[in-house]
Amino acid sequence: MKRLLHNGSLILLCALTFSSAGQASDHGVVGQTFPIIETDLLSVIEQRLTKLQASGGIDRMNAEFARRAEAKVRRPTPVAGITPATQARIWAFDPTIVIEKDVKDQKGNYVARAGQTVNPLDFVAMHQALVFVDGDDEAQMEWATSQYSDLKAKIILVSGSPIEQMTARKRRFYFDQEGRLTGKFGVRHTPAVAEQDGKVIKLSEIKLKGAS
């Protein structure tokens, strides 16, 4: 086990080393030394891993991790707080942002300056609507898939399994991970549609027939 030399002991060692005529002399006790009681964590970890491997624990852990990862992909965590629409609602979302820092191209020319406002819709158009639905609500899924083709819109689930829906309906679906899109747009109910309207994005929450 290694020992830690106190500052006083280090001074004493230097004094002994460089004393005149190579003679050592007793300078008394300058400082105490204390042993470091440290656990070899790598050895402990290695021992535990060896035991786990021998007992099949690592294989079980890997299998459980794979199962949970697959389940998460198949059925992501639902977006919290979103419920079926009970009344129609329409509003506009302005995507304009304020540039925080100067932006330059590779040649040093200014693309945008700090404090400047930029609307992404001035440069990029939304060619597809974004349709938000509850993937576990059959009525919402039927409405969305009958109203919007893959070319016309991206259908984005806030709950349910995109993989199961893709298998059943033979088309692509997406998922609003962590509610990033619905949170940004202010969507609280489904179905909801986001589509470009000039320089803003028009948002509509739609009450389906029979919804109370």
N, C-alpha and C positions, 0 to 999 in steps of 0.2 A: 504494500500500500504506500502510495506516495506521501511525503511529508511536506508541509508548507513552511517555508522559512519566514519567520516574522521579520519586519524591517530591522529590528535591533540585531537579530541573529545574522542577517546579511552583512550588516556593518562590521560585526565581530569577525566574520569570515574574511572580509576584505582586509581587516587590520592584521589578522594572522598571516595572510598570504603575503602582504607587502611589508612586514616588519623588518627592521634593519638586521643585517647579517644572517637573515633567515632564521633568527631565533624566535621561538614562540614564547609568549608571556601570558599570564593569567590576568584577564581584565575583568573577571567577575561575570556575573549573569547580567547580560544586557537586555535580553528579551526572551519571552517564552516561545516555544514552538508547539503547534497543535496539529495533530493528525487530521487529515480530511477523510471523513467517513462518507464515501461516495459509492453508490450502487452502480454496478456495471449494467446499465439499462439494455445495452445490446445483447449481453449474455442472457438476461432475463427474457427479453423478447424472443431470442433464438430458442430458448428452452420451451417457452410456451408454444411457439409455432411448431416445434418438433412434436410436442405432445398432441397438438391439434391435428397435425398431419397424420400421426400414427392412429389417432382415434377416428379419423375421417371428418373431423370438425371443419377443416378448411374446405373440403369438397361440399359439405352441407352449407357453409356460409356462401360459397360461390354460387351454388344452386339457388339459394334464397335471394341473393343479390340479383341474379339474372331474372328470377321470377318477378321480383318487385319492379325491376327496370322495364320488363316487357309489359307488365300491368299498367305502368305509368304511361307508356307509349300508347297502349291500346285504349286506355281510358284516363286521360289527363284529369287533374284536379279541376272541378267545375269553377267557373268564375263566380265569386261570391256576390250576393246581393241582387242578381238579375232575375226578374220574374216575368211571367207572360203579360203582354200588354193588355190592359182592360179599357184603354181609350187611345185614340190616335194622338200623336204629338209630332210636331214638325219644328225644326230649328236649324240654324246655320252655324257651321264651325269655320272660323277663319284660321287657316293654317299658317298665317304670316308669323315669322320669327324675327327676333332681334339678334343681329350678329354680335357676339360677345368679344371676339378678337379679330384683328385684321386677317384676311385670308388672301394669300398670294399664290400665283402659279409658280411653276418651276423656274421661270425667268425673273421672278421677283416683281412681276406686275400685279397690281391690286385687283383681286376678283371681287372682294367686298371689304368694306371698312367697318371697324367696331362701331356699334350704334346704328348701323344701317338696317333697315327692315327689308326682309326678303319674303316673297310669297312663292313657295315652290310651284304653285300652279301657273306661274308666269313662264316656267321652263318645262314642266312635265305635266301632261294631261292624264287624268284618270280614265282609262279606256274601259274599265270594268267597274261595276258597282261592287260594294262590299255588303253582303247580306248576312246578318247575324241571327242565328237561330239556336234553339235548344234542341240538341241532337236526340234527346230522349222524348221529345214531344212529336208524335207522329204527324199531327196536324200541321205543325210548323215545317216539318221536313217535306211533307207533301206540297204545301204551299210554295216553299222556296224552290224545290226542284221542278215544279210545273211552271213557275213564273220566270225562272232564270236558267239559261243554259250555261255551260262552262265558258263560252265565249263572252257572254253578256255579264257574268258576275262571278265573284269568288264567294262561295258559301262557307261561312266561318261559324263553327260551333262554339257555344259558350259552356256546353255540357254534353256528355255523351261520348261516344266512341267514333272518331273519324274513320278508323280502319274498318270497323264493322259496317259503317254506312257506305264506304267505298266498295266493299265486297258485295253488299246487298244491291246497291244502286248503280254500280259500274260507272262511277264518275268520281272526280276528285273533290275532297273536302278538306277544310283547314280547321285549326283550333286557335282560339284567342288565348294564348298562353299568358297566365297571370293577369288576364284582363287588361292587357296593355292598350289595345285598340279601343275597346268599349270604355275604358277609363279615360282615355284621351278625348274621345268624342262626347262623353257624357251619356252614353247609352245605359238606360236602367231597365228596359224591358225589351222583350223579343216577341215577334220578329222585328228587326230594325234594318234599315237600308241606308247606306252612305253612298252618295254619288255627287259628282262635280256639278256645280251650278255657277258658271262663270268663274269668279275668283274665290269662291267659297265652296265648302262641302255641305251639301244639303243632307240633313239627317231626318229620317222618318221612322217613328215607331208605329206599328200597324196592329190594329185590333182585328183578329181573325173572326169570322162568323162563328157564333156559338161560344166565343170566349166571354166569360162573365167578369 
